[in-house]
Every structure is written in C-alpha cells, then in structure tokens.
Amino acid sequence: MSFKRSPLRAGIAAAALILPALAPVAAAATTVAPSVFAPMRHVSGSTTAPFFISHGVHSEATDSTNWSGYAASGSTDEYTSVSTTFTQPKVKCSSGDQYSSFWVGLDGYASDSVEQTGTEADCDGSTAEYSAWYEMYPADPVTYSNTVEAGDKIVETVSFSGTDKYKLYLDDETEGWTKSTTKTGSYDRSSAEVIAEAPYSGGVLPLADFGTVDFSASTVNGSALSSSSPIQIDMATSAGKLEATTSSLSSESFSIKWDSK
C-alpha cells in the first residue's frame, strides 16, 4: 500500500506543501518510493493562528485537513526535542483503503520540512496493517521491518543536537524492539508536534477509524507540552466537517478521537 503524508495544510492562504511518500518495505529499513507525511495544511476559512507564530504568541486553535493534535510554534532554532508515549490504536476496517499515522516531529507547522518518526495504522480493505517509520523531508521516508501490533506501547522522540544532528527514536516496548536513527541536515526547528495524521497522495486520503488515541508523557524541549502553550489542532475536511478532534491538554497528556462519519 503506497501513500503520502503532507505538511500542515492550513486555512490561511499558503502554498501547498508536499512531502515524499511511504510504502511498506520488507527486511531491513530501506528508503521507499515516493509517498509522504508532510507539513500541516489548514482548512480554508477556519479560525486559525497565524501560519508563523512569533515566540510567546501561542495558545490558539486551528483546523487542518491532514493533522490533529498539538503544535508548539515559535522562532527559528527554538525547538530541540519532542517526545510522547501512546498505545498503538486498533483500526476498524471493513472495505476500501484507509490510513492513519501517529508521530512526533520538529518543523512542519510553519515550514516545508518535517523531521519525524511514528507508526501507521491502515486498512487494506478489511485487513488492518500496522508499521513504524521515520522521515526527514525532503528525503524519502523509511519504513522499519519490525512488527507493530494494535495495543503495543509506543515511545517516540525526535531530538536535535549541535552540528545539525537529529536523532529519531522509536521504541515498541510491547514487541521489545527499539530503533534509533541519526540524520544530519539544516532545518528551521520553528515548531514541535505530537500528531495524528491522515496521509496524503494527490489529496488527503480517507482517515482510518482509529477510535481514540491517548498521548501521555508529551514533552517539548524536555518540559511538559503544556509549558510551550501549543496550538490545538482538529482535523476537518475542506468543507469544515470534523474528521478527528483533539481534547484539551493536561500538562503532558491529551487524546484524539476519530470523528469521521
């Protein structure tokens, strides 16, 4: 199954941003053919925070056609790490192909790059498929061959250290495996996110019914996510129909509920 994930898609006038795509891979982690997780895109006409938010002017809400969750947004070089913990959701599959991903990342809210790692919960018709991956736009995404199952405890971290070095860490505590990948590159680091996403391929793909996913131990720059006054994001169609709603944030914890009907 091949598809795209895309940067934040927003309601303000902004150019469309598209990242490479993700496709399943066998054996060791390898670069896959185009298919992406990408920057957020806002719902046209929705009440949104400015596309780029200056340091200290946070704590607003917005709708997006491909993201739900929380994004801390500020000045260039402001964010050095983001982490979260959650239980891999079980998707309900009946017919047709549907997709969902759950990740942490730096950039993507106010830039056309995203440095991220996460898991996938998709429907290939009536069959549920789960996987894990990382992506450094503009490089192609990479899918790990390791087993991921619904109900697994997942820990994700993306961190930055000097000389443009990024560490993308994903731990499936239930299956007993860990991936820690180091990449280099020069990026804005103007935002940090904990996100559930509907991947992108020419347009936002149908969102899989993942029920509710509960995020905990969510931190930005080593402190509780709430301390960064992040922007709350709900996922909605371009017509404004809700697809996934984000709960209020309690220090390091919040939930996202699938709402598509």
Residue pairs with C-beta under 8 A, 6 or more apart in sequence:
1 23
1 24
1 97
1 99
1 122
1 124
1 129
2 21
2 22
2 23
2 32
2 33
2 35
2 201
3 21
3 22
3 23
3 35
3 36
3 99
3 199
3 200
3 201
3 205
4 18
4 19
4 20
4 21
4 22
4 34
4 35
4 36
4 37
4 38
4 199
4 200
4 201
4 202
4 205
5 19
5 21
5 22
5 35
5 36
5 37
5 38
5 66
5 101
5 135
5 141
5 197
5 199
5 200
6 17
6 18
6 19
6 36
6 37
6 38
6 39
6 41
6 66
6 199
6 200
6 204
7 17
7 18
7 19
7 38
7 39
7 40
7 41
7 108
7 111
7 112
7 114
7 137
8 17
8 39
8 40
8 41
8 42
8 64
8 66
8 67
8 71
8 108
8 109
8 110
9 16
9 17
9 39
9 40
9 41
9 42
9 43
9 64
9 65
9 66
9 67
9 204
10 40
10 41
10 42
10 43
10 48
10 51
10 62
10 64
11 42
11 43
11 44
11 45
11 46
11 47
11 48
11 62
11 63
12 42
12 48
12 50
12 51
14 41
14 42
14 51
16 41
17 38
17 39
17 41
17 112
18 36
18 38
18 200
19 36
19 37
19 38
19 39
19 114
19 135
19 137
19 138
19 141
19 200
20 34
20 35
20 36
20 135
20 137
20 138
20 139
20 140
20 141
21 32
21 33
21 34
21 35
21 36
21 140
21 141
21 199
21 201
22 32
22 35
22 36
22 37
22 120
22 133
22 135
22 141
22 143
22 199
23 32
23 33
23 35
23 143
24 32
24 129
24 131
24 143
25 32
25 142
25 143
25 145
26 145
27 145
28 145
29 142
29 143
29 144
29 145
29 179
29 181
30 142
30 143
31 139
31 140
31 141
31 142
32 140
32 141
32 142
32 143
33 140
34 140
35 141
35 199
35 201
36 135
36 137
36 141
36 199
36 200
36 201
37 101
37 103
37 105
37 114
37 116
37 118
37 133
37 135
37 141
37 197
37 199
37 200
38 66
38 108
38 114
38 137
38 200
39 107
39 108
39 109
39 111
39 112
39 113
39 114
39 137
40 64
40 66
40 67
40 71
40 108
40 109
40 193
40 195
40 233
41 64
41 65
41 66
41 67
41 204
42 48
42 51
42 62
42 63
42 64
42 65
43 63
43 64
43 65
43 236
43 237
43 238
43 240
44 238
45 240
46 62
46 63
46 236
46 240
47 61
47 62
47 63
48 60
48 61
48 62
48 63
49 58
49 60
49 61
49 62
49 73
49 231
50 57
51 110
52 73
52 110
52 190
53 60
53 73
53 74
53 110
53 231
54 74
54 75
55 74
55 75
55 78
56 74
58 72
58 73
58 74
58 228
58 229
58 230
58 231
59 229
59 230
59 231
60 231
60 232
61 231
61 232
61 233
61 234
62 231
62 232
62 233
62 234
63 233
63 234
63 235
63 236
63 240
64 233
64 234
64 235
64 236
65 198
65 204
65 235
65 236
65 237
65 238
66 197
66 198
66 199
66 200
66 204
66 235
67 193
67 195
67 196
67 197
67 233
67 235
68 195
68 196
68 197
68 233
68 234
68 235
68 243
68 244
68 245
68 246
68 256
69 193
69 194
69 195
69 196
69 215
69 233
69 246
69 254
69 256
70 193
70 194
70 195
70 218
70 225
70 230
70 231
70 232
70 233
70 246
70 249
70 254
71 108
71 109
71 191
71 192
71 193
71 195
71 230
71 231
71 233
72 79
72 82
72 191
72 192
72 193
72 220
72 225
72 228
72 229
72 230
72 231
73 109
73 110
73 190
73 191
73 230
73 231
74 190
74 191
74 228
75 190
76 188
76 189
76 190
77 188
77 189
77 190
78 189
78 190
79 106
79 160
79 189
79 190
79 191
79 192
79 220
79 221
80 159
80 160
80 161
80 189
80 221
81 157
81 158
81 159
81 160
81 192
81 219
81 220
81 221
81 222
82 104
82 105
82 106
82 157
82 158
82 159
82 192
82 193
82 194
82 218
82 219
82 220
83 104
83 155
83 156
83 157
83 158
83 217
83 218
83 219
84 104
84 155
84 156
84 194
84 215
84 216
84 217
84 218
84 219
85 153
85 154
85 155
85 156
85 215
85 216
85 217
85 218
86 102
86 153
86 154
86 213
86 214
86 215
86 216
87 151
87 152
87 153
87 154
87 213
87 214
88 102
88 119
88 121
88 130
88 148
88 149
88 150
88 151
88 152
88 153
88 154
88 172
89 100
89 102
89 121
89 150
89 210
89 211
89 212
89 213
90 121
90 128
90 150
90 151
90 210
90 211
91 98
91 100
91 121
91 122
91 123
91 128
91 150
91 208
91 209
91 210
91 211
92 123
92 208
92 209
92 211
93 123
93 124
93 125
93 126
93 127
93 128
93 208
93 209
94 123
94 126
95 125
95 126
96 123
96 125
96 206
97 122
97 123
97 124
97 125
97 205
97 206
98 122
98 123
98 205
98 206
98 207
98 208
98 209
99 120
99 122
99 123
99 198
99 199
99 205
99 206
99 207
99 208
100 120
100 121
100 122
100 196
100 197
100 198
100 199
100 207
100 208
100 210
100 258
101 118
101 119
101 120
101 121
101 196
101 197
101 199
102 118
102 119
102 121
102 154
102 195
102 196
102 197
102 213
103 116
103 117
103 118
103 119
103 156
103 193
103 194
103 195
103 197
104 116
104 117
104 118
104 156
104 157
104 158
104 192
104 193
104 194
104 195
105 114
105 115
105 116
105 117
105 118
105 158
105 192
105 193
105 195
106 114
106 115
106 116
106 158
106 160
106 166
106 187
106 189
106 191
106 192
106 193
107 113
107 114
107 115
107 187
107 188
107 189
107 190
107 191
108 114
108 116
108 191
108 193
109 190
109 191
109 193
109 231
110 188
110 190
110 191
111 187
111 188
111 190
111 191
112 137
113 137
113 138
113 187
113 188
114 135
114 137
115 135
115 136
115 137
115 158
115 160
115 166
115 168
115 183
115 185
115 187
116 134
116 135
116 158
116 168
116 193
117 132
117 133
117 134
117 135
117 156
117 157
117 158
117 168
117 169
117 170
117 179
117 181
118 132
118 133
118 134
118 156
118 170
118 195
119 130
119 131
119 132
119 133
119 148
119 154
119 156
119 170
120 129
120 130
120 131
120 132
120 133
120 148
121 128
121 129
121 130
121 150
121 208
121 210
122 128
122 129
122 130
122 131
122 208
123 129
123 208
128 150
130 148
130 149
130 150
131 143
131 144
131 148
132 143
132 144
132 146
132 148
132 154
132 170
132 172
132 179
133 141
133 142
133 143
133 144
134 141
134 142
134 144
134 168
134 170
134 179
134 181
135 141
135 142
136 166
136 168
136 183
136 185
139 183
142 181
144 170
144 179
146 172
146 175
146 177
146 179
147 172
147 175
147 177
148 154
148 172
148 175
149 174
149 175
151 174
152 172
152 173
152 174
152 175
153 172
153 173
153 174
154 170
154 171
154 172
154 173
155 169
155 170
155 171
155 173
155 217
156 169
156 170
156 171
157 167
157 168
157 169
157 170
158 166
158 167
158 168
158 169
159 166
159 167
159 169
160 166
160 167
160 189
161 167
163 184
164 184
164 185
164 186
165 182
165 183
165 184
166 182
166 183
166 184
166 185
166 187
167 180
167 181
167 182
168 179
168 180
168 181
168 182
168 183
169 178
169 179
169 180
169 181
170 178
170 179
171 177
171 178
171 179
172 178
192 220
192 221
192 228
194 215
194 218
194 225
194 254
195 233
196 210
196 213
196 235
196 244
196 256
198 204
198 205
198 206
198 207
198 235
198 243
198 244
199 205
207 235
207 243
207 244
207 258
207 260
208 258
209 258
209 260
210 258
211 257
211 258
212 255
212 256
212 257
212 258
213 255
213 256
214 253
214 254
214 255
215 253
215 254
215 255
215 256
216 252
216 253
217 252
217 253
218 224
218 225
218 252
218 253
218 254
219 225
219 252
220 227
220 228
220 230
221 228
224 251
224 252
225 249
225 251
225 252
225 254
226 249
226 250
226 251
226 252
230 249
232 246
232 248
232 249
233 246
234 242
234 244
234 245
234 246
235 242
235 243
235 244
235 245
235 259
236 242
236 243
237 243
241 260
242 259
242 260
243 258
243 259
243 260
244 256
244 257
244 258
244 259
244 260
245 256
245 257
245 259
246 254
246 255
246 256
247 254
247 255
247 256
247 257
248 254
